[in-house]
Amino acid sequence: MSKRIPLDVVDEQGNSFYVSERKVYPRDVSGRFNRLRVAAVVWLLGMFYLFPWLRWDGRQAVLFDLPARKFYVFGLAFWPQDFLFLALLLIMAAMALFFFTALAGRLWCGYACPQTVWTEVFLWMERWTEGDRGKRMKLDAGPWNRDKILRKGAKHALWALFALWTGFTFVGFFTPITDLAARLVPFQWGGWETFWVLFYGLATWGNAGFLREQVCKYMCPYARFQSAMFDRNTLLIAYDPMRGEPRGPRKRGLGSVLERARGLLDPRTAYDYVFRASRHPTAADNRLQAHGTIALAGAGAVAEPLPKFAHEELGDCIDCTICVQVCPTGIDIRNGLQYECIACGACIDACDEVMDKMGYPRGLIRYSTQNAIDGKDTRVLRPRIFVYGLLLLGLCGAWLWGVTHRSELIAEVLRDRNALYREAADGHVENDYTLKLINKSQETRRYRISLEPAGDGLRLSGPAVVEAGPEQVLPVTLSVAADAGTGGRRDIRFVVESEDGRERRIIESSFFGPNP
């Protein structure tokens, strides 16, 4: 093994495995997908900030009471014994992720992910204080002056207040929020309450204010394994290169390729134009700083620049780069499907607006399948969608049935550990037990207690009927006596039954006497 292994130093070729991140300045956009995204933000954040303040039967509607080991979700109360439902809920969430991703890509990332939702709100506050994309870029590039300090200070003040409100609300799901608010002035919070409010607020401020798209690109594992759930019939946001290439500016009046004799390009030529354009950013890209962060090839790939095309040869893409400017992760959707794309639909809204102004049909960037883009047959509703859908439907049905039909009574029997049995002066034998009853309902319940098998020389001593309040844990002391001469081990059963007959529990135990 004396032969040396040749090493290629990447930096000597002018390349690097490390790419310095440039700040992404998403441009404001309007359209049907933006309205849908705003509605999702309002709905999801509305639930997060409102639910802790709602009341239900005299208590907080949604409260995760960890010290008491009880979770309240409106009219439902979950105990540690209901852990199965939490596990099933997580399985349902995973199955829903598989179903919607296989059907229409990263819908979760684009509309419901907390990182997306809070980043959207932070961007709104950034636009209110610093202006839209161009003004923000100019402000960051300019020197520090009074206007810049005021605008940056106002932005961070809004961010900090919103982040602290978020941390306060988060803790309010675990500590009664009205009590938490009442102890704010004068300040009487506990150490852990203070820590989690500040920690969650700082995490919100950092993730939504600074990290933003880097969380999606580098920290979130979903972007890495989504390819296992995609196929060529998955609905995704795609650019149509056969219609759009070659891209370039033109004068008004030139019709769409769908109306001109040129028609659509063949896929091989169209994708070659896309690749070459990605390797040689246009003047519009450089002027607007809108070139995407992702290239189609690695270090060392060579592509010839595109020639200058006559207006009649151009596709429908006018190379305005607005689709890149509105992207929250800073990618160029024209380069094809990329793991950084969160499927928010902003590029569709931007492109549709440009197509309307040019008088071209919408859909140059659209929700479609890769097969449809390439002119092949496509089937959105395919076997895997039905399998995922049926599994998800079955899990949801099982969870709902289990929650609505679960028992509201828990009964356990503990033997006296101090003595196996006790002999009385008259010779009869006694065993002591503690019956623990848990009334999980929100109402007071009465329960009858009996012993099986009846007779056989065994008698139950203790209350025959007990009353347990709402969510009460009630210990009941019981004794079982046997006639003199009874020995050995016997199987017995305690029967607990509600007076209305809706709940009945049988708890097996043992009775011990002297060895014969």
C-alpha positions as CSV (number, residue, x, y, z in Angstrom):
1,M,0.0,0.0,0.0
2,S,2.8,2.4,-0.8
3,K,1.0,3.9,-3.8
4,R,-0.4,7.4,-3.1
5,I,-4.0,8.2,-3.6
6,P,-4.4,11.3,-5.7
7,L,-6.4,14.1,-4.1
8,D,-8.3,16.8,-5.9
9,V,-8.5,20.1,-4.0
10,V,-11.8,21.6,-4.9
11,D,-10.8,25.2,-4.1
12,E,-8.0,25.1,-6.6
13,Q,-10.6,24.8,-9.4
14,G,-12.4,27.9,-8.1
15,N,-15.2,25.9,-6.5
16,S,-16.1,25.0,-3.0
17,F,-18.3,22.5,-1.2
18,Y,-19.4,25.4,1.1
19,V,-21.8,27.9,-0.4
20,S,-22.2,31.1,1.5
21,E,-25.9,31.9,2.0
22,R,-27.1,35.2,0.6
23,K,-30.1,36.7,2.2
24,V,-33.4,36.1,0.5
25,Y,-35.8,39.0,0.1
26,P,-39.2,37.6,-0.9
27,R,-41.3,40.0,-3.0
28,D,-44.9,40.5,-2.1
29,V,-47.4,38.7,-4.4
30,S,-51.1,38.5,-4.7
31,G,-53.2,35.7,-6.2
32,R,-55.4,32.7,-5.4
33,F,-52.6,30.7,-3.7
34,N,-51.5,33.7,-1.7
35,R,-55.1,34.1,-0.5
36,L,-55.2,30.5,0.4
37,R,-51.9,30.8,2.3
38,V,-53.1,33.8,4.2
39,A,-56.3,32.0,5.2
40,A,-54.3,29.1,6.5
41,V,-52.0,31.4,8.5
42,V,-55.0,33.2,10.1
43,W,-56.8,29.9,10.8
44,L,-53.9,28.1,12.3
45,L,-52.5,31.0,14.3
46,G,-56.1,31.9,15.4
47,M,-56.4,28.4,16.9
48,F,-53.0,28.6,18.6
49,Y,-53.6,32.0,20.2
50,L,-57.3,31.6,20.9
51,F,-57.7,28.0,22.2
52,P,-56.0,28.6,25.6
53,W,-58.5,31.4,26.4
54,L,-61.6,29.4,25.7
55,R,-63.6,27.9,28.6
56,W,-65.3,24.5,28.7
57,D,-67.3,23.3,31.7
58,G,-65.6,25.8,34.0
59,R,-62.0,25.0,33.0
60,Q,-59.6,25.8,30.2
61,A,-60.8,24.2,27.0
62,V,-57.4,23.0,25.9
63,L,-55.0,22.3,28.7
64,F,-52.1,19.8,29.0
65,D,-51.9,19.4,32.7
66,L,-48.6,17.5,33.1
67,P,-48.5,17.6,37.0
68,A,-51.9,16.0,37.1
69,R,-51.1,13.8,34.1
70,K,-54.3,14.8,32.3
71,F,-54.9,16.4,28.9
72,Y,-58.1,18.3,28.3
73,V,-59.2,18.9,24.8
74,F,-62.6,20.6,24.9
75,G,-65.1,17.9,26.2
76,L,-62.5,15.2,26.2
77,A,-60.1,14.3,29.1
78,F,-57.1,12.0,28.4
79,W,-55.4,10.1,31.1
80,P,-52.1,8.2,31.1
81,Q,-54.0,5.1,30.4
82,D,-55.2,6.7,27.1
83,F,-51.6,6.8,25.7
84,L,-52.7,4.5,22.9
85,F,-54.8,7.3,21.4
86,L,-51.8,9.6,21.3
87,A,-49.7,6.9,19.6
88,L,-52.5,6.3,17.1
89,L,-52.8,10.1,16.5
90,L,-49.1,10.2,15.6
91,I,-49.6,7.3,13.2
92,M,-52.5,9.1,11.6
93,A,-50.4,12.3,11.2
94,A,-47.7,10.3,9.5
95,M,-50.2,8.5,7.2
96,A,-51.8,11.9,6.3
97,L,-48.3,13.2,5.4
98,F,-47.8,10.2,3.1
99,F,-51.2,10.6,1.5
100,F,-51.1,14.3,0.8
101,T,-47.4,14.3,-0.3
102,A,-48.0,11.4,-2.8
103,L,-51.1,13.2,-4.0
104,A,-50.0,16.9,-4.3
105,G,-46.4,17.3,-3.0
106,R,-45.4,19.4,0.0
107,L,-48.8,20.8,0.9
108,W,-47.8,20.6,4.6
109,C,-44.7,22.7,4.0
110,G,-46.4,25.4,2.0
111,Y,-49.5,26.0,4.1
112,A,-49.4,24.4,7.5
113,C,-45.8,24.0,8.7
114,P,-45.2,26.2,11.8
115,Q,-41.9,27.4,10.2
116,T,-43.8,28.6,7.2
117,V,-46.7,30.1,9.2
118,W,-44.6,32.1,11.6
119,T,-42.1,33.2,8.9
120,E,-45.0,34.5,6.9
121,V,-46.2,36.7,9.8
122,F,-42.6,37.9,10.4
123,L,-42.4,38.9,6.7
124,W,-45.6,40.9,7.0
125,M,-44.1,42.8,9.9
126,E,-40.9,43.3,7.9
127,R,-42.8,44.7,5.0
128,W,-44.8,47.1,7.3
129,T,-41.6,48.6,8.7
130,E,-39.1,48.3,5.9
131,G,-41.1,48.2,2.7
132,D,-41.2,45.6,-0.1
133,R,-38.3,43.7,-1.6
134,G,-36.5,46.6,-3.3
135,K,-36.7,48.9,-0.4
136,R,-35.5,46.2,2.0
137,M,-32.5,45.4,-0.2
138,K,-31.6,49.1,-0.5
139,L,-32.0,49.6,3.2
140,D,-29.7,46.7,4.0
141,A,-27.1,47.9,1.5
142,G,-27.2,51.5,2.8
143,P,-25.2,53.0,5.7
144,W,-26.6,53.1,9.2
145,N,-28.5,56.3,9.7
146,R,-31.5,57.6,11.7
147,D,-34.1,56.1,9.2
148,K,-32.4,52.7,9.1
149,I,-32.1,52.5,12.9
150,L,-35.7,53.5,13.4
151,R,-37.0,51.0,10.8
152,K,-34.8,48.1,12.0
153,G,-35.6,48.9,15.6
154,A,-39.3,49.0,14.9
155,K,-39.1,45.6,13.1
156,H,-37.2,43.9,15.9
157,A,-39.5,45.4,18.5
158,L,-42.5,43.9,16.7
159,W,-40.7,40.6,16.3
160,A,-39.8,40.5,20.0
161,L,-43.3,41.3,21.2
162,F,-44.8,38.7,18.9
163,A,-42.2,36.1,19.8
164,L,-42.8,36.7,23.5
165,W,-46.6,36.5,23.0
166,T,-46.0,33.2,21.2
167,G,-43.9,31.9,24.1
168,F,-46.5,33.0,26.6
169,T,-49.3,31.3,24.7
170,F,-47.2,28.1,24.4
171,V,-46.7,27.9,28.1
172,G,-50.4,28.7,28.5
173,F,-51.3,25.3,27.1
174,F,-49.5,23.7,30.0
175,T,-50.3,26.2,32.8
176,P,-53.8,27.7,33.1
177,I,-53.3,30.8,31.0
178,T,-55.5,33.1,33.0
179,D,-53.5,32.3,36.1
180,L,-50.3,32.8,34.2
181,A,-51.5,36.2,33.1
182,A,-52.6,37.2,36.6
183,R,-49.2,36.4,37.9
184,L,-47.4,38.6,35.3
185,V,-47.9,41.8,37.3
186,P,-46.6,41.7,39.9
187,F,-44.2,39.1,38.5
188,Q,-44.7,35.8,40.2
189,W,-43.9,33.2,37.6
190,G,-41.9,30.1,38.5
191,G,-38.5,29.4,37.1
192,W,-39.6,26.9,34.6
193,E,-42.5,29.0,33.4
194,T,-40.1,31.9,32.8
195,F,-37.5,29.7,31.1
196,W,-40.0,28.2,28.6
197,V,-41.6,31.6,27.7
198,L,-38.2,33.1,27.0
199,F,-36.9,29.9,25.3
200,Y,-39.9,29.5,23.0
201,G,-39.9,33.2,22.3
202,L,-36.2,33.2,21.4
203,A,-36.7,30.1,19.1
204,T,-39.6,31.9,17.3
205,W,-37.6,35.1,16.9
206,G,-34.6,33.2,15.6
207,N,-36.3,30.7,13.3
208,A,-38.9,33.0,11.8
209,G,-36.8,36.2,11.8
210,F,-33.3,35.0,10.8
211,L,-33.0,31.3,9.8
212,R,-36.2,31.2,7.7
213,E,-35.6,29.3,4.6
214,Q,-32.4,27.7,6.0
215,V,-34.5,25.7,8.4
216,C,-36.4,24.2,5.4
217,K,-33.2,23.7,3.3
218,Y,-30.8,22.3,5.9
219,M,-32.5,21.5,9.2
220,C,-35.8,19.9,8.2
221,P,-35.5,16.2,7.4
222,Y,-38.7,16.2,5.4
223,A,-37.1,17.8,2.4
224,R,-34.6,14.9,2.3
225,F,-37.0,12.0,2.3
226,Q,-39.8,13.5,0.2
227,S,-38.4,11.9,-2.9
228,A,-39.4,8.5,-1.6
229,M,-43.0,9.6,-1.7
230,F,-42.9,11.5,-5.1
231,D,-43.4,9.9,-8.5
232,R,-44.0,11.2,-12.0
233,N,-47.7,11.3,-11.3
234,T,-47.5,13.4,-8.1
235,L,-49.0,16.9,-8.5
236,L,-46.2,19.4,-8.0
237,I,-45.5,23.0,-8.9
238,A,-43.7,22.9,-12.3
239,Y,-42.5,25.2,-15.0
240,D,-43.4,24.1,-18.6
241,P,-40.1,24.5,-20.5
242,M,-41.6,23.2,-23.8
243,R,-43.8,26.3,-23.8
244,G,-41.5,28.8,-21.9
245,E,-38.1,28.2,-23.6
246,P,-36.1,29.8,-24.9
247,R,-36.8,32.7,-22.4
248,G,-36.2,36.3,-23.1
249,P,-37.7,39.8,-23.1
250,R,-39.9,40.9,-26.0
251,K,-42.1,43.7,-27.1
252,R,-45.8,43.6,-26.5
253,G,-47.9,42.2,-29.3
254,L,-46.0,39.0,-29.8
255,G,-48.5,36.2,-29.2
256,S,-48.1,33.1,-27.1
257,V,-46.4,30.0,-28.6
258,L,-49.8,28.4,-28.2
259,E,-51.1,30.8,-30.8
260,R,-48.0,31.1,-33.0
261,A,-46.7,28.7,-35.6
262,R,-43.7,27.8,-33.5
263,G,-45.7,25.7,-31.1
264,L,-44.1,23.7,-28.2
265,L,-40.5,22.6,-28.2
266,D,-39.5,18.9,-28.0
267,P,-38.6,18.0,-24.4
268,R,-34.9,17.3,-25.1
269,T,-34.3,20.8,-26.6
270,A,-36.4,22.5,-23.9
271,Y,-34.5,20.9,-21.0
272,D,-31.2,21.7,-22.7
273,Y,-32.1,25.4,-22.9
274,V,-33.1,25.2,-19.2
275,F,-29.8,23.7,-18.2
276,R,-27.7,26.2,-20.2
277,A,-29.7,29.1,-18.9
278,S,-29.1,27.9,-15.3
279,R,-25.3,28.0,-15.9
280,H,-25.3,31.4,-17.5
281,P,-27.5,33.9,-15.6
282,T,-29.1,36.6,-17.7
283,A,-28.7,40.3,-17.3
284,A,-32.1,40.4,-15.7
285,D,-31.0,37.9,-13.1
286,N,-27.9,39.9,-12.2
287,R,-29.7,43.3,-12.3
288,L,-32.5,42.1,-9.9
289,Q,-30.3,39.7,-7.9
290,A,-32.9,37.0,-8.6
291,H,-30.8,34.1,-9.8
292,G,-31.7,31.0,-7.9
293,T,-29.5,29.4,-5.2
294,I,-29.6,26.0,-6.8
295,A,-27.9,24.9,-10.0
296,L,-28.7,21.9,-12.1
297,A,-25.1,20.5,-12.2
298,G,-22.2,20.1,-9.9
299,A,-18.7,21.5,-9.9
300,G,-16.9,21.1,-13.2
301,A,-20.0,21.0,-15.4
302,V,-19.7,23.0,-18.6
303,A,-22.5,24.4,-20.7
304,E,-22.4,26.7,-23.7
305,P,-24.3,29.9,-23.3
306,L,-27.6,30.3,-25.2
307,P,-27.5,32.1,-28.5
308,K,-29.5,35.2,-29.2
309,F,-33.0,34.2,-30.5
310,A,-35.3,36.1,-32.8
311,H,-38.5,37.3,-31.1
312,E,-40.5,34.7,-33.2
313,E,-38.4,31.9,-31.7
314,L,-38.9,32.9,-28.1
315,G,-41.1,30.9,-25.7
316,D,-43.7,32.5,-23.4
317,C,-41.2,33.1,-20.5
318,I,-40.2,36.8,-20.7
319,D,-37.4,36.2,-18.2
320,C,-38.8,38.8,-15.8
321,T,-37.4,36.7,-12.8
322,I,-40.5,37.6,-10.7
323,C,-41.1,33.9,-10.0
324,V,-37.6,33.8,-8.3
325,Q,-38.1,37.1,-6.5
326,V,-41.3,35.9,-4.8
327,C,-39.9,32.6,-3.7
328,P,-39.4,32.4,0.1
329,T,-36.5,29.9,-0.3
330,G,-34.8,31.8,-3.2
331,I,-34.9,29.1,-5.8
332,D,-35.6,29.3,-9.5
333,I,-38.6,27.1,-10.2
334,R,-37.6,27.1,-13.9
335,N,-34.7,24.8,-13.0
336,G,-37.2,22.0,-12.3
337,L,-38.2,20.2,-9.1
338,Q,-35.8,21.0,-6.2
339,Y,-35.9,19.8,-2.6
340,E,-35.9,23.4,-1.4
341,C,-39.3,24.1,-3.0
342,I,-42.0,24.2,-0.2
343,A,-44.9,24.3,-2.7
344,C,-46.3,27.6,-1.5
345,G,-47.6,28.5,-4.9
346,A,-46.1,32.1,-4.8
347,C,-44.4,31.6,-8.2
348,I,-47.7,30.5,-9.8
349,D,-49.4,33.7,-8.6
350,A,-46.5,35.8,-9.9
351,C,-46.3,34.1,-13.3
352,D,-50.1,34.2,-13.8
353,E,-50.1,37.9,-13.2
354,V,-47.3,38.4,-15.8
355,M,-49.1,36.2,-18.3
356,D,-52.3,38.3,-17.8
357,K,-50.4,41.5,-18.5
358,M,-48.8,39.9,-21.6
359,G,-52.1,38.6,-22.8
360,Y,-50.9,35.0,-22.7
361,P,-52.8,32.0,-21.3
362,R,-52.1,31.2,-17.6
363,G,-50.3,28.0,-16.6
364,L,-46.7,28.5,-17.6
365,I,-46.0,27.6,-14.0
366,R,-48.7,25.5,-12.6
367,Y,-49.7,22.5,-10.5
368,S,-49.1,19.5,-12.8
369,T,-47.4,16.1,-12.9
370,Q,-44.0,15.5,-14.5
371,N,-45.7,13.1,-17.0
372,A,-48.2,15.8,-18.0
373,I,-45.4,18.4,-18.4
374,D,-43.5,16.0,-20.7
375,G,-46.7,15.3,-22.7
376,K,-47.2,11.7,-21.4
377,D,-50.2,10.1,-20.0
378,T,-50.7,10.8,-16.3
379,R,-52.9,9.4,-13.5
380,V,-53.2,11.5,-10.3
381,L,-55.6,8.9,-8.7
382,R,-53.4,5.8,-8.7
383,P,-53.3,2.7,-6.5
384,R,-51.0,4.1,-3.9
385,I,-53.3,7.1,-3.3
386,F,-56.2,4.7,-2.7
387,V,-54.1,2.6,-0.4
388,Y,-53.0,5.6,1.6
389,G,-56.5,7.1,1.7
390,L,-58.1,3.9,2.9
391,L,-55.5,3.4,5.6
392,L,-55.9,6.9,6.7
393,L,-59.7,6.7,6.7
394,G,-59.5,3.4,8.7
395,L,-57.2,4.9,11.3
396,C,-59.3,8.0,11.7
397,G,-62.4,5.8,12.1
398,A,-60.7,3.6,14.7
399,W,-59.4,6.6,16.6
400,L,-62.9,8.2,16.7
401,W,-64.6,5.0,17.7
402,G,-62.0,4.3,20.4
403,V,-62.3,7.8,21.9
404,T,-66.1,7.8,21.9
405,H,-66.4,4.3,23.3
406,R,-63.6,4.2,25.9
407,S,-64.3,3.3,29.4
408,E,-64.8,6.1,31.9
409,L,-63.9,3.9,34.9
410,I,-60.5,2.5,35.9
411,A,-60.4,0.0,38.7
412,E,-57.3,-1.6,40.2
413,V,-56.8,-3.8,43.3
414,L,-53.7,-3.7,45.5
415,R,-53.1,-6.3,48.1
416,D,-51.8,-5.4,51.6
417,R,-48.1,-5.9,51.3
418,N,-47.4,-5.9,55.0
419,A,-49.1,-9.3,55.7
420,L,-50.1,-12.1,53.3
421,Y,-53.1,-12.9,55.6
422,R,-54.3,-12.3,59.1
423,E,-55.8,-14.8,61.6
424,A,-58.5,-13.5,64.0
425,A,-59.0,-14.7,67.6
426,D,-62.0,-16.8,66.5
427,G,-59.9,-18.6,63.9
428,H,-61.3,-16.9,60.7
429,V,-58.7,-15.6,58.1
430,E,-58.7,-12.1,56.6
431,N,-56.9,-10.5,53.6
432,D,-56.8,-6.7,53.2
433,Y,-57.1,-4.9,49.8
434,T,-57.2,-1.4,48.5
435,L,-59.5,-0.9,45.6
436,K,-58.5,2.2,43.5
437,L,-61.3,3.6,41.5
438,I,-60.8,6.4,38.9
439,N,-63.9,8.2,37.6
440,K,-62.7,9.7,34.3
441,S,-66.1,11.3,33.5
442,Q,-67.1,14.9,34.2
443,E,-70.0,13.8,36.4
444,T,-70.4,12.2,39.9
445,R,-70.9,8.4,39.7
446,R,-72.0,5.8,42.2
447,Y,-70.5,2.3,42.0
448,R,-71.5,-1.1,43.5
449,I,-68.8,-3.4,44.8
450,S,-69.2,-7.2,45.1
451,L,-67.1,-10.3,45.3
452,E,-67.0,-13.4,43.1
453,P,-67.4,-16.2,43.6
454,A,-70.2,-15.5,46.0
455,G,-70.4,-17.8,49.0
456,D,-67.6,-20.5,49.1
457,G,-66.9,-19.4,52.6
458,L,-65.6,-15.9,51.5
459,R,-67.2,-12.7,52.7
460,L,-66.5,-9.1,51.6
461,S,-66.2,-6.5,54.3
462,G,-66.3,-2.8,53.3
463,P,-68.7,-0.4,51.6
464,A,-71.0,-2.0,49.1
465,V,-71.7,1.3,47.3
466,V,-69.3,4.2,46.9
467,E,-69.5,7.6,45.2
468,A,-66.8,9.2,43.1
469,G,-66.8,12.8,42.1
470,P,-65.8,14.0,38.6
471,E,-62.2,12.9,37.7
472,Q,-61.7,11.7,41.2
473,V,-59.2,9.0,42.2
474,L,-61.0,7.2,45.1
475,P,-59.2,4.6,47.3
476,V,-61.5,2.1,49.0
477,T,-60.3,-0.2,51.8
478,L,-61.8,-3.7,51.6
479,S,-61.3,-6.9,53.5
480,V,-62.2,-10.5,52.5
481,A,-62.8,-12.9,55.4
482,A,-62.9,-16.7,55.2
483,D,-64.1,-19.3,57.7
484,A,-61.8,-20.9,60.1
485,G,-59.8,-23.7,58.5
486,T,-59.6,-22.1,55.1
487,G,-56.1,-22.3,53.7
488,G,-54.0,-22.2,50.6
489,R,-54.5,-19.9,47.7
490,R,-57.9,-19.1,46.0
491,D,-58.7,-17.0,43.0
492,I,-61.2,-14.2,43.6
493,R,-62.7,-11.4,41.5
494,F,-63.8,-8.0,42.6
495,V,-66.8,-6.7,40.5
496,V,-67.3,-2.9,40.2
497,E,-70.4,-1.8,38.4
498,S,-71.9,1.7,38.0
499,E,-75.5,2.1,39.2
500,D,-76.7,2.9,35.7
501,G,-75.1,-0.3,34.4
502,R,-73.0,1.5,31.8
503,E,-69.7,0.5,33.3
504,R,-68.6,-2.8,34.7
505,R,-65.1,-3.9,35.6
506,I,-63.9,-7.3,36.9
507,I,-60.5,-7.3,38.7
508,E,-58.9,-10.6,39.4
509,S,-56.9,-11.1,42.6
510,S,-56.0,-13.9,45.1
511,F,-57.0,-14.8,48.6
512,F,-54.4,-16.5,50.8
513,G,-54.7,-18.5,54.0
514,P,-52.5,-20.8,56.1
515,N,-51.1,-23.8,54.3
516,P,-53.1,-26.9,55.2
